[in-house]
């Protein structure tokens, strides 16, 4: 519901109440700083051995057949947590932070991934992964030294090493591809591992739940009720989550308006100045928006500046819908709004006192 409806208050304009490479020697770029690799001149340009290619071909069907259906996953969202020290969590976050697969995670998803990583102890000469084997886990090095070997012309060639830091095997999180190298421990050590199914479940199920939540938020906005289901899904995918700390300004009165907001979690305080008051700089709180409320939706159809300011009350998470993103997906907002023009003119009449306002801002 629109948070301004809670206090029967209408506001002008924008407010209304309520390149990765493979694992091992083919390490991703972020790992190269932590890995000593043989020079390019020492590595053959010949294609991988036929055994590996045949193995890869045999597994392609299973890769393509892998599916995850969030609707079919009715398990409780019990979080898997393997205890770690603060130092270990920091090192894990640093190790995975620049890997492409992890860049799309929001902070909560990243914490779930770090929680789900389990420890694996290794001893000297232990094979962590073997070239050609199925890729099941992604690894982050907590301690220990490791050599990297690639089989070339039937011979294992040492092409690099890890020294107490680094990560490898991230492609195993998305695809059941064979390992491109062999990693052998050269000392006692500790690794943190994450399996593909856990990663995909965290990433895909959370993304699915978030999209459904966004679609439900969009359903609450009268201006968007004329959207078809496929249009609503496209708009839901365009929403971007932002987090604000207590007292932080989300929007400021008088600023130009190019987006609207939905409250995902927390509370937003709406306040405005009255230029005709004795103290024109004094702000008066007019309402508060809670989870599920929205504000600023008239940014989609008017060019008026923000009529009030919005502040986070405590740590607050909002979803932002940019006008440009909206129009890129569905075309000009005002053309879309003509589907239910009487509703919008009535809303604008309540706010601006004139049904001509919509025409004037077109």
C-alpha positions in Angstrom: 0.0 0.0 0.0 1.1 3.6 -0.5 2.5 4.9 2.7 1.0 8.3 2.3 -2.5 6.8 2.4 -1.8 6.0 6.0 -2.2 9.6 6.9 -4.5 10.6 4.0 -1.8 13.0 2.9 -0.9 13.7 -0.7 2.4 15.1 -1.9 3.3 17.1 -5.0 5.1 15.3 -7.7 7.1 12.4 -6.6 5.5 11.3 -3.4 2.3 9.6 -2.7 1.3 8.2 0.5 1.8 4.7 1.1 36.7 -13.4 -18.3 37.2 -16.1 -16.5 39.6 -18.9 -17.5 39.5 -22.4 -16.1 40.7 -23.6 -12.8 44.3 -24.3 -11.9 46.8 -22.9 -14.4 43.8 -21.4 -16.2 43.1 -19.2 -13.2 40.9 -16.2 -13.2 42.6 -12.8 -13.4 42.0 -12.0 -9.7 44.0 -15.1 -8.8 47.1 -14.3 -10.8 48.5 -12.0 -8.1 48.6 -15.0 -5.7 49.9 -17.6 -8.0 53.3 -18.3 -9.5 52.7 -19.5 -13.1 55.2 -20.8 -15.6 55.9 -18.5 -18.5 53.7 -18.7 -21.6 56.7 -19.9 -23.6 56.9 -23.0 -21.4 53.2 -23.9 -22.0 52.3 -25.8 -25.2 49.7 -24.3 -27.5 48.6 -27.8 -28.5 45.0 -28.7 -27.8 44.1 -30.6 -24.6 44.6 -34.4 -24.8 41.9 -36.3 -26.6 40.9 -38.1 -23.3 39.9 -34.8 -21.7 38.0 -33.7 -24.8 36.2 -37.0 -25.0 35.4 -36.8 -21.3 34.1 -33.2 -21.8 31.9 -34.3 -24.7 30.4 -37.2 -22.6 29.5 -34.7 -19.9 28.0 -31.9 -22.0 24.6 -33.5 -22.0 24.5 -33.7 -18.2 25.6 -30.1 -18.0 22.8 -28.9 -20.3 20.3 -31.2 -18.5 21.0 -29.7 -15.0 18.0 -27.7 -13.9 16.9 -26.0 -10.7 13.2 -25.3 -10.3 12.6 -23.0 -7.3 8.9 -23.8 -7.4 9.7 -27.5 -6.8 12.1 -26.7 -4.0 9.8 -26.7 -0.9 12.6 -27.3 1.6 12.8 -25.0 4.6 15.2 -22.2 4.1 17.5 -23.6 6.8 20.8 -21.9 6.4 23.9 -24.0 6.3 26.5 -22.6 8.6 30.1 -23.9 9.1 31.8 -21.9 11.9 34.7 -19.6 10.9 36.8 -17.1 12.7 36.5 -13.4 11.8 39.9 -13.6 10.1 38.8 -16.6 8.0 35.7 -14.9 6.9 37.6 -11.8 5.9 40.1 -13.8 3.9 37.2 -15.8 2.2 35.4 -12.6 1.3 38.6 -11.1 -0.2 39.3 -14.3 -2.1 35.9 -14.5 -3.8 35.0 -10.8 -4.0 36.5 -10.2 -7.5 35.3 -13.5 -9.1 32.7 -12.8 -11.7 30.2 -15.4 -10.3 30.2 -13.7 -6.9 29.9 -10.1 -8.2 26.2 -10.4 -8.7 25.5 -11.5 -5.1 23.9 -9.0 -2.8 25.5 -8.8 0.7 23.0 -11.3 2.3 23.7 -13.8 -0.4 27.4 -13.4 0.0 27.1 -14.0 3.7 25.1 -17.2 3.0 27.8 -18.4 0.6 30.5 -17.8 3.1 28.5 -19.5 5.8 28.0 -22.6 3.6 31.7 -23.1 2.8 33.1 -26.1 4.6 36.7 -26.9 5.7 38.9 -29.5 4.0 42.2 -30.4 5.6 45.0 -31.6 3.3 48.4 -33.2 3.8 51.6 -33.2 1.6 51.2 -34.9 -1.7 47.4 -35.0 -1.4 45.6 -34.4 -4.7 42.9 -31.7 -4.2 41.6 -32.0 -7.8 42.8 -34.0 -10.7 42.7 -32.9 -14.4 39.9 -34.5 -16.3 37.8 -35.3 -13.2 34.3 -33.9 -12.6 34.3 -30.4 -11.1 32.2 -30.6 -7.9 33.6 -28.0 -5.5 35.1 -24.5 -5.6 38.0 -24.0 -3.2 39.5 -21.0 -1.4 42.9 -21.5 0.2 43.1 -20.8 3.9 46.6 -22.1 4.4 49.2 -24.3 2.8 51.2 -24.5 -0.4 50.1 -26.2 -3.6 51.5 -27.1 -7.0 49.6 -26.9 -10.3 50.1 -29.5 -13.0 48.8 -29.8 -16.5 49.1 -33.0 -18.5 50.8 -32.2 -21.8 51.7 -35.0 -24.3 50.9 -37.5 -21.5 53.3 -35.9 -19.1 52.3 -33.9 -16.0 54.0 -30.5 -16.3 54.4 -28.2 -13.3 53.0 -24.8 -14.4 52.4 -22.9 -11.3 51.8 -22.8 -7.5 49.8 -21.3 -4.7 51.4 -20.0 -1.5 48.9 -19.7 1.4 46.4 -17.7 -0.7 44.2 -17.9 -3.8 41.2 -19.8 -5.1 40.4 -22.2 -7.9 37.6 -24.2 -9.4 34.9 -21.5 -9.6 33.5 -22.9 -12.9 32.5 -26.0 -11.0 29.8 -23.9 -9.3 27.9 -23.5 -12.6 29.0 -26.3 -14.8 29.9 -30.0 -14.5 33.0 -29.5 -16.7 36.1 -31.6 -16.2 39.0 -30.1 -14.3 41.6 -28.4 -16.5 44.5 -29.0 -14.1 45.7 -31.0 -11.2 46.3 -29.3 -7.8 48.6 -31.1 -5.3 49.3 -30.0 -1.8 53.0 -29.6 -0.9 52.4 -29.0 2.8 49.8 -29.4 5.5 47.0 -27.0 4.7 43.4 -26.0 5.0 40.9 -25.2 2.2 37.3 -23.9 2.3 35.0 -25.6 -0.2 31.6 -24.8 -1.7 29.7 -27.4 -3.7 27.7 -26.6 -6.8 24.3 -27.6 -5.6 24.5 -25.4 -2.5 25.7 -22.4 -4.5 23.1 -22.8 -7.2 20.4 -23.2 -4.5 21.4 -20.1 -2.7 21.9 -18.0 -5.8 18.9 -19.1 -7.9 16.3 -19.7 -5.1 17.1 -16.3 -3.5 16.9 -14.6 -6.9 13.5 -16.3 -7.6 12.2 -15.3 -4.2 13.4 -11.7 -4.7 11.7 -11.5 -8.1 8.4 -12.8 -6.7 8.7 -10.2 -3.8 9.3 -7.4 -6.3 6.3 -8.5 -8.5 4.1 -8.4 -5.4 5.4 -4.9 -4.6 4.6 -3.8 -8.1 1.1 -5.2 -7.7 0.5 -2.7 -4.9 1.0 0.4 -7.2 -2.3 1.4 -8.9 -0.4 3.1 -11.7 1.2 -0.2 -12.6 -1.9 -2.4 -12.4 -2.4 -2.1 -16.1 0.8 -3.9 -16.8 0.6 -7.3 -18.3 2.2 -10.2 -16.4 5.2 -10.4 -18.7 5.7 -6.6 -18.4 5.5 -6.8 -14.6 8.2 -9.5 -14.7 10.5 -7.3 -16.8 10.0 -4.4 -14.5 10.7 -6.6 -11.4 14.0 -7.6 -13.0 14.9 -3.9 -13.3 14.5 -3.1 -9.6 17.8 -2.5 -7.8 18.2 -3.0 -4.1 19.8 -0.2 -2.1 20.7 -0.1 1.6 20.6 3.1 3.7 21.9 3.6 7.3 19.9 5.3 10.0 19.2 9.0 9.2 20.6 8.7 5.7 18.8 10.8 3.0 17.1 8.7 0.3 15.7 11.6 -1.6 15.7 15.3 -0.9 12.9 17.9 -1.3 13.4 20.0 -4.4 15.7 17.6 -6.2 14.8 16.3 -9.7 13.0 13.0 -9.7 14.0 10.1 -11.9 12.9 7.0 -9.9 10.5 5.6 -7.4 11.1 3.4 -4.4 9.7 0.4 -2.6 10.5 -0.5 1.0 11.9 -4.0 1.2 12.8 -3.8 4.9 12.9 -1.1 7.6 11.1 2.2 7.8 11.3 5.4 5.8 10.4 8.8 7.3 8.8 11.3 4.9 9.2 15.0 5.9 8.7 18.3 4.1 9.4 22.0 4.5 6.6 24.6 4.2 7.9 27.8 2.6 5.0 29.7 4.0 5.7 28.8 7.6 7.4 31.0 10.1 10.5 28.9 9.8 10.6 27.8 6.1 13.7 25.5 6.8 11.9 23.5 9.5 10.8 20.1 8.3 7.5 18.5 9.3 7.2 14.7 9.4 4.1 13.8 7.4 4.2 10.0 7.4 6.3 6.9 7.5 6.6 4.1 5.0 7.0 0.5 6.2 7.8 -2.8 4.5 5.7 -3.1 1.3 5.0 0.6 1.0 6.2 2.8 -1.9 6.8 6.4 -2.6 7.8 8.6 -5.6 5.7 6.7 -8.2 4.6 10.0 -9.9 8.2 10.3 -11.1 7.0 8.0 -13.8 4.6 10.5 -15.2 5.5 14.0 -14.1 8.5 16.3 -14.3 7.9 18.0 -11.0 10.7 18.2 -8.4 10.5 16.1 -5.2 8.0 17.6 -2.9 9.4 16.1 0.3 12.5 14.4 1.7 12.8 10.7 2.7 15.1 9.5 5.4 16.0 6.0 6.6 14.9 5.1 10.1 17.4 2.5 11.2 19.0 0.3 8.6 16.6 0.3 5.7 16.5 -1.7 2.4 14.7 -0.2 -0.5 14.1 -1.3 -4.1 14.7 1.4 -6.7 13.0 1.6 -10.1 14.6 4.1 -12.4 12.4 5.9 -15.0 15.0 5.3 -17.7 15.1 1.6 -17.0 11.3 1.4 -17.0 11.1 3.2 -20.3 13.9 1.1 -21.8 11.9 -2.0 -21.1 8.3 -0.8 -21.8 8.5 2.5 -23.7 7.5 6.0 -22.5 5.8 5.9 -19.2 3.1 8.3 -20.2 2.1 6.2 -23.2 1.8 3.3 -20.9 -0.3 5.2 -18.4 -2.9 6.1 -21.1 -4.2 2.6 -20.6 -5.9 3.9 -17.4 -5.8 7.6 -17.9 -8.8 8.4 -15.7 -7.2 6.8 -12.7 -4.0 8.8 -13.1 -5.8 12.1 -13.7 -7.8 11.5 -10.6 -4.7 10.9 -8.6 -2.9 13.9 -10.0 -6.0 16.0 -9.3 -5.9 15.0 -5.6 -2.2 16.0 -5.5 -2.0 19.1 -7.7 -5.6 20.2 -7.7 -5.9 20.1 -11.5 -6.6 17.3 -13.9 -4.6 19.2 -16.5 -1.4 18.5 -14.6 -0.8 15.3 -16.5 -1.2 17.0 -19.9 1.0 19.9 -18.8 3.9 17.6 -17.9 3.7 15.5 -21.1 
